[in-house]
Amino acid sequence: MQPMEYRMYAAMDRGSRQEQQDAVNSSYPELQKDLGVLCVLSDGMGGLSAGARASQAVVQTMVTTFHRSPITDTPEQILLRGCSFAQQEVRKLQQETGDAGATVVAVLIRDGRCSFLSVGDSRIYLCRDRALIQLTRDQNRLTRTERQIGLGRLPEESLTEHGLEALSAYIGMEDPVQVDRSSHSFAVCPGDRILLVSDGVYGTLTEPEMAEALMLPGEQASITMIRRVTSKHQPGQDNCSAVVLDCLMPMN
């Protein structure tokens, strides 16, 4: 049986912000057959002065690490090493700029199996059979608060507190960085779509709206998703980025 092919499409918009602090990158397409495919999205932290440089450093470091990793390394090892090197690069950037930080989500598919990693509140979804499944957990105060409420340690009124969107983990924070990742890879199927988005997308669109955009072919899916974000004309619209990774049967 021939291996699947993977095609990546990305679309971005600055929103109402003065600077685009999202960044996306991917591995070389010609390396798919031997190494697989890596897609990375990073969202620079808008409250810090070097968010754009941090996100660019993160995606570039993750991809470079992938290209330089031995073929014998597992996808999980590659993702964790790339994340560790990205942390080192952003910490170096902090020495120059004083403050810098970014989120990261990364997907690595090899031999028909998908592994993923996340730090922060950007998200990864799997779209299969028209269903949209969130694979990552947001790392912010809201998630922590909801967990504590579920355990009976906090009252439900805690959800009304301010600042719940503050990140509890990000690239550039003091070590150790808490990583959310797949404990086991999962098999992808022809027709599957993997979606990577910054919070400027899912903070504006509902999951049904994102799923509807993913019904469109090729790059129309990512472009339409971003156009729907900007068409809402939200005041203070954040940078928004969407990466769609298609899992396809090869053409004979």
C-alpha positions in Angstrom: 0.0 0.0 0.0 1.3 3.4 -1.0 1.9 5.9 1.8 -0.4 8.9 2.2 0.4 12.3 0.9 0.1 15.5 3.0 -0.6 19.0 1.8 -0.5 22.1 4.0 -2.4 25.3 3.5 -2.1 28.4 5.7 -3.8 31.8 5.9 -3.1 34.7 8.3 -4.4 38.2 9.1 -3.1 40.9 11.4 -6.5 41.8 12.7 -6.6 45.2 14.3 -3.2 44.8 15.8 -0.2 46.9 14.7 2.0 43.9 14.2 1.6 40.3 13.0 2.9 38.2 15.9 1.7 34.8 14.6 4.1 32.6 12.7 3.8 29.3 10.8 6.3 27.0 9.2 6.6 23.4 7.9 9.1 20.9 6.9 10.3 20.5 3.3 7.6 18.7 1.2 10.2 16.6 -0.6 11.2 15.0 2.7 7.7 13.6 3.3 8.4 10.1 2.1 11.4 9.5 4.3 10.9 11.8 7.3 7.2 12.6 7.4 5.7 16.1 7.7 5.9 18.7 10.4 3.6 21.7 10.8 4.2 24.4 13.4 2.2 27.5 14.5 3.3 30.0 17.2 1.6 33.0 18.6 3.8 35.7 20.0 2.6 37.1 23.3 1.2 40.5 22.5 1.9 42.0 25.9 5.7 41.5 25.4 7.8 43.7 23.2 9.4 40.9 21.1 6.4 38.7 20.5 6.9 38.6 16.7 10.6 37.7 17.0 9.8 35.0 19.6 7.2 33.3 17.4 9.5 33.3 14.4 12.3 31.8 16.5 10.0 29.1 17.7 8.7 27.9 14.4 12.1 28.1 12.7 13.8 26.2 15.6 11.2 23.5 15.6 11.5 22.9 11.8 15.3 23.0 11.9 15.4 20.5 14.7 13.1 18.2 12.6 15.4 18.4 9.6 18.5 17.7 11.6 17.1 14.8 13.7 18.3 11.3 13.1 15.8 9.1 11.3 16.0 6.7 14.2 14.5 9.3 16.6 10.8 8.9 17.4 8.4 11.7 16.5 7.8 12.3 20.2 11.6 12.7 20.8 11.8 15.2 17.9 8.9 17.3 19.1 10.2 17.5 22.6 13.8 18.3 21.5 12.5 21.0 19.2 10.4 22.5 22.0 13.4 22.5 24.3 15.6 24.2 21.7 12.9 26.7 21.0 12.8 27.5 24.8 16.5 28.1 24.7 16.3 30.4 21.7 13.5 32.5 23.3 15.4 32.7 26.6 18.4 34.0 24.6 16.1 36.6 22.9 15.0 37.8 26.3 18.6 38.7 27.2 18.6 41.0 24.2 15.0 42.4 24.4 14.1 42.1 28.0 10.8 40.2 27.4 9.6 37.7 24.9 7.3 34.8 24.8 5.2 32.7 22.5 2.8 29.7 22.3 3.5 26.7 20.1 1.5 23.9 18.6 3.2 21.3 16.4 2.0 18.2 14.5 4.3 15.5 13.2 3.0 12.8 10.9 5.2 9.9 10.0 4.2 6.4 8.6 0.5 7.3 8.8 0.6 8.2 12.5 0.2 11.6 14.1 1.9 13.0 17.2 1.4 16.5 18.5 2.7 19.0 21.1 1.4 22.2 22.6 2.5 24.9 25.0 0.1 27.8 25.7 -3.4 28.3 24.3 -3.1 27.9 20.5 -5.0 24.8 19.5 -4.9 21.6 17.4 -8.1 20.0 16.0 -8.7 16.8 14.1 -11.5 17.0 11.5 -12.8 13.6 10.6 -16.1 12.6 9.1 -17.3 16.2 9.5 -16.7 16.1 13.2 -14.2 18.6 14.8 -12.3 17.2 17.7 -10.0 19.4 19.9 -6.8 17.5 20.6 -5.0 20.0 22.9 -5.9 21.6 26.2 -5.6 25.4 26.7 -2.9 26.1 29.3 -4.3 29.2 31.0 -5.8 30.2 34.3 -9.3 29.3 33.1 -8.4 25.7 32.5 -6.8 25.5 35.9 -9.8 27.1 37.6 -12.3 24.7 35.8 -10.2 21.8 37.0 -10.2 23.0 40.6 -14.0 23.6 40.5 -14.5 20.1 39.1 -12.5 18.7 42.1 -14.6 20.8 44.5 -11.6 22.9 45.6 -13.0 26.2 44.2 -16.6 27.6 44.0 -18.2 28.1 40.6 -18.0 31.9 41.2 -14.3 31.7 40.5 -15.2 31.6 36.8 -16.2 35.3 37.0 -12.7 36.4 38.1 -10.7 38.7 35.8 -7.5 37.5 34.0 -8.6 33.9 33.5 -7.2 34.1 29.9 -3.6 34.5 31.3 -1.3 31.8 30.1 -0.1 29.2 32.7 2.6 27.9 30.3 4.4 29.5 27.3 7.8 29.3 25.5 10.1 31.7 27.3 8.8 31.3 30.8 11.2 30.2 33.5 11.9 26.5 33.4 10.4 24.0 33.6 7.9 24.5 30.7 4.8 22.4 31.0 4.1 20.6 27.7 0.8 19.2 26.6 1.4 16.4 24.2 0.0 13.2 22.8 0.9 10.2 25.0 0.5 8.0 22.0 0.4 8.7 18.3 -2.8 8.0 16.5 -3.4 6.7 13.0 -4.6 9.2 10.4 -7.0 8.2 7.6 -7.4 9.5 4.1 -9.7 12.5 4.2 -8.6 13.5 7.7 -7.7 17.2 8.2 -5.5 18.5 11.0 -6.2 22.1 12.0 -3.8 24.4 13.8 -5.1 27.8 15.0 -4.1 30.7 17.1 -6.6 32.1 19.7 -7.5 34.9 17.3 -9.5 32.2 15.3 -11.2 30.1 17.9 -11.8 33.2 20.1 -13.9 34.7 17.3 -15.4 31.7 15.4 -17.5 28.9 16.9 -16.5 25.3 16.3 -19.4 24.8 13.9 -18.2 27.8 11.9 -14.6 26.4 11.8 -16.0 22.9 10.8 -18.0 24.5 8.0 -15.0 26.2 6.6 -13.1 22.8 6.7 -15.7 21.4 4.3 -14.2 23.5 1.5 -11.4 22.1 -0.7 -7.7 22.8 -0.5 -6.5 26.3 0.5 -10.0 27.6 0.3 -10.6 26.2 3.8 -7.9 28.2 5.5 -8.5 31.3 3.5 -12.3 31.2 4.2 -11.7 30.6 7.9 -9.6 33.7 8.2 -12.0 35.8 6.1 -14.9 34.8 8.4 -12.9 35.9 11.4 -12.2 39.4 9.8 -15.7 39.7 8.5 -17.0 39.8 12.1 -15.2 43.1 12.6 -14.5 42.4 16.3 -13.1 45.4 18.2 -9.5 44.7 19.1 -9.4 41.6 16.8 -6.2 39.6 17.6 -3.8 38.2 15.0 -5.4 35.2 13.5 -3.8 32.2 11.8 -5.1 28.9 10.5 -3.1 26.0 9.1 -4.8 23.1 7.4 -3.0 19.8 6.9 -4.7 17.4 4.5 -4.2 13.7 4.6 -4.6 12.3 1.1 -4.4 9.0 -0.7 -1.6 9.3 -3.4 -2.6 9.7 -7.0 -1.7 6.6 -9.1 
